[in-house]
Amino acid sequence: MVEHVLLERSGILPGFPTNTLQLVQVIRSGIPASSVDSVCSVLHLSQSELASLLDIPLRTLSRRKREGALNSEESAKIIRLARVIERAGEVFESRDLAIDWLKSKNAALSGLTPLSLMDTDVGTESVLDMLGRIEHGVFA
């Protein structure tokens, strides 16, 4: 699985599962709430910005940090975002360039930033599709 590096090295998900079914179980069980800080650090975002980006109330994230784990829905959103960051890093061959691209307005997305689409599965798939087109030299 591609997202190993970001999820493990950034502390988003220590001891990453070795296959997709294990990842599903980890998401269902809830990932550590410390993953919120890890994602914020990687993206250079505040917790408030991340909460807005993923459509998770800030108070909920704060409560989850006290509880120690995210619920399955919140865990899935963090993992989904981490997978996109990792994929963008592969395409641009640099995490910094990838993050700049994810945060930049894009004409192919009607002037939206790729990160602004991370609150839905469909938006995320659009961003991953665009990354695939960029990787293969197709206008995006």
URNOR-V63336 format. One record per residue. N is the residue number from 1. RES is the residue in one small letter. NEAR is the number of other ideal C-beta (glycine too) atoms within 8 Angstrom. Layout:
n=N res=RES near=NEAR
n=N res=RES near=NEAR
This chain:
n=1 res=m near=7
n=2 res=v near=8
n=3 res=e near=12
n=4 res=h near=8
n=5 res=v near=8
n=6 res=l near=14
n=7 res=l near=13
n=8 res=e near=12
n=9 res=r near=6
n=10 res=s near=11
n=11 res=g near=9
n=12 res=i near=14
n=13 res=l near=12
n=14 res=p near=6
n=15 res=g near=5
n=16 res=f near=11
n=17 res=p near=9
n=18 res=t near=4
n=19 res=n near=7
n=20 res=t near=7
n=21 res=l near=6
n=22 res=q near=9
n=23 res=l near=12
n=24 res=v near=8
n=25 res=q near=9
n=26 res=v near=11
n=27 res=i near=12
n=28 res=r near=8
n=29 res=s near=8
n=30 res=g near=10
n=31 res=i near=14
n=32 res=p near=9
n=33 res=a near=13
n=34 res=s near=8
n=35 res=s near=14
n=36 res=v near=14
n=37 res=d near=9
n=38 res=s near=11
n=39 res=v near=15
n=40 res=c near=13
n=41 res=s near=8
n=42 res=v near=12
n=43 res=l near=12
n=44 res=h near=6
n=45 res=l near=9
n=46 res=s near=6
n=47 res=q near=12
n=48 res=s near=7
n=49 res=e near=9
n=50 res=l near=15
n=51 res=a near=12
n=52 res=s near=8
n=53 res=l near=12
n=54 res=l near=12
n=55 res=d near=6
n=56 res=i near=10
n=57 res=p near=6
n=58 res=l near=10
n=59 res=r near=6
n=60 res=t near=10
n=61 res=l near=15
n=62 res=s near=9
n=63 res=r near=8
n=64 res=r near=14
n=65 res=k near=10
n=66 res=r near=7
n=67 res=e near=7
n=68 res=g near=7
n=69 res=a near=10
n=70 res=l near=13
n=71 res=n near=8
n=72 res=s near=10
n=73 res=e near=6
n=74 res=e near=14
n=75 res=s near=15
n=76 res=a near=9
n=77 res=k near=13
n=78 res=i near=15
n=79 res=i near=15
n=80 res=r near=11
n=81 res=l near=13
n=82 res=a near=15
n=83 res=r near=10
n=84 res=v near=15
n=85 res=i near=15
n=86 res=e near=13
n=87 res=r near=12
n=88 res=a near=14
n=89 res=g near=12
n=90 res=e near=9
n=91 res=v near=10
n=92 res=f near=9
n=93 res=e near=6
n=94 res=s near=7
n=95 res=r near=9
n=96 res=d near=6
n=97 res=l near=9
n=98 res=a near=13
n=99 res=i near=13
n=100 res=d near=8
n=101 res=w near=10
n=102 res=l near=14
n=103 res=k near=9
n=104 res=s near=8
n=105 res=k near=7
n=106 res=n near=10
n=107 res=a near=6
n=108 res=a near=5
n=109 res=l near=12
n=110 res=s near=4
n=111 res=g near=6
n=112 res=l near=9
n=113 res=t near=11
n=114 res=p near=16
n=115 res=l near=9
n=116 res=s near=9
n=117 res=l near=13
n=118 res=m near=15
n=119 res=d near=9
n=120 res=t near=7
n=121 res=d near=6
n=122 res=v near=6
n=123 res=g near=11
n=124 res=t near=13
n=125 res=e near=8
n=126 res=s near=10
n=127 res=v near=13
n=128 res=l near=10
n=129 res=d near=8
n=130 res=m near=13
n=131 res=l near=12
n=132 res=g near=8
n=133 res=r near=10
n=134 res=i near=10
n=135 res=e near=8
n=136 res=h near=6
n=137 res=g near=4
n=138 res=v near=6
n=139 res=f near=3
n=140 res=a near=6
